[in-house]
Amino acid sequence: MVVLPGPFYKYEVVDLQTAFSGFKFSLYAGIAALILLIIQILFKRETVSLSSTLTAELVDAAEQAANNLGWELVNVDANISIAKATDTTAWFGFKDDVLIRVTDDATNV
C-alpha cells in the first residue's frame, strides 16, 4: 500500500484521493486491532487445561493448516505438541522457519 499510490497517480491509473483512500481503512483496522488487544489484556481469563487427546487433535489441525498453506513440513510430533515447517516466500524465495507449539500454560502464548 505504501509503494503503489505514487506510481498509480503518476501514470494516471487512479486519482490521488482514490490512491490514498486505502490508508484511511488501514488506520481504522489498526485502531480496531489495538482496541481488541487492549480489551483482551484487560479482561484476560484463565485458560482451560487441554487434555492430551485435544492437544493431539490441535497438532493434527496445525499440520493440516501447514499443508493447506503450502508449507514444507519438517517435523510433527504430537507427543511434545509441536509442528515444525518451512515456508518459502513468493517474492524472493526466502526460507522462513515456522514452529507451532500447542500448550495449555496460561503464561505462554
C-alpha positions in Angstrom: 0.0 0.0 0.0 2.9 2.3 0.6 4.5 1.9 -2.8 1.6 1.7 -5.1 -0.2 5.1 -4.7 2.6 7.1 -6.2 3.0 5.2 -9.5 -0.7 4.8 -9.8 -1.2 8.5 -9.6 1.9 9.3 -11.7 0.7 7.2 -14.6 -2.9 8.3 -14.2 -4.3 4.9 -13.3 -6.3 6.4 -10.5 -6.7 9.9 -9.0 -4.8 10.8 -5.8 -7.8 10.6 -3.5 -8.6 7.1 -4.6 -4.9 6.0 -4.4 -4.6 7.1 -0.8 -8.1 6.1 0.5 -6.7 2.7 1.5 -4.6 4.4 4.2 -7.8 5.5 5.9 -9.2 2.0 6.1 -5.8 0.6 7.2 -5.8 3.1 10.0 -9.3 2.0 11.0 -8.3 -1.7 11.0 -5.2 -0.8 13.1 -7.2 1.1 15.7 -9.8 -1.8 15.9 -7.0 -4.3 16.4 -5.4 -2.1 19.1 -8.8 -1.8 20.9 -9.3 -5.6 20.7 -5.8 -6.1 22.1 -6.5 -3.8 25.0 -9.8 -5.4 25.8 -8.1 -8.8 25.7 -5.4 -7.6 28.1 -7.9 -6.0 30.5 -10.2 -9.0 30.6 -7.8 -11.8 30.4 -9.3 -15.1 31.6 -7.7 -18.2 33.0 -7.2 -20.8 30.3 -8.7 -24.2 30.4 -6.3 -27.1 30.7 -6.2 -29.1 27.5 -6.4 -32.9 27.5 -3.8 -34.9 25.7 -6.3 -36.0 23.1 -7.3 -32.4 22.4 -3.7 -31.4 22.2 -3.0 -34.2 19.6 -6.1 -33.1 17.6 -4.8 -29.5 17.7 -1.3 -30.6 16.5 -3.1 -32.6 13.6 -5.1 -29.4 12.8 -1.8 -27.4 12.7 -0.3 -30.0 10.4 -3.3 -29.8 8.1 -3.2 -25.9 8.2 0.5 -26.0 7.3 -0.2 -28.3 4.3 -3.1 -26.1 3.2 -0.8 -23.1 3.3 1.8 -24.9 1.2 4.4 -25.0 3.9 7.1 -27.8 3.8 6.6 -29.9 6.9 9.9 -30.7 8.7 8.7 -32.4 11.9 5.3 -33.1 13.5 5.4 -34.7 17.0 2.1 -34.9 18.9 3.9 -36.3 22.0 5.6 -32.9 22.6 2.9 -30.9 20.9 4.9 -29.3 18.1 4.8 -28.9 14.4 7.8 -27.5 12.5 7.6 -26.3 8.9 9.4 -24.1 6.4 7.7 -21.5 4.3 9.3 -20.1 1.1 8.4 -16.5 0.3 6.9 -16.0 -3.2 8.8 -12.8 -3.9 12.5 -13.5 -3.2 12.3 -17.2 -2.2 13.5 -16.7 1.3 13.1 -19.6 3.7 11.1 -18.9 6.9 11.1 -21.4 9.8 7.7 -21.8 11.4 7.2 -23.5 14.8 3.7 -24.3 16.1 3.6 -25.3 19.8 0.3 -26.3 21.4 0.4 -25.6 25.2 -2.1 -25.4 28.0 0.1 -23.0 30.0 -1.7 -19.7 30.6 1.7 -17.8 30.8 2.9 -18.7 27.3 1.4 -17.7 24.0 
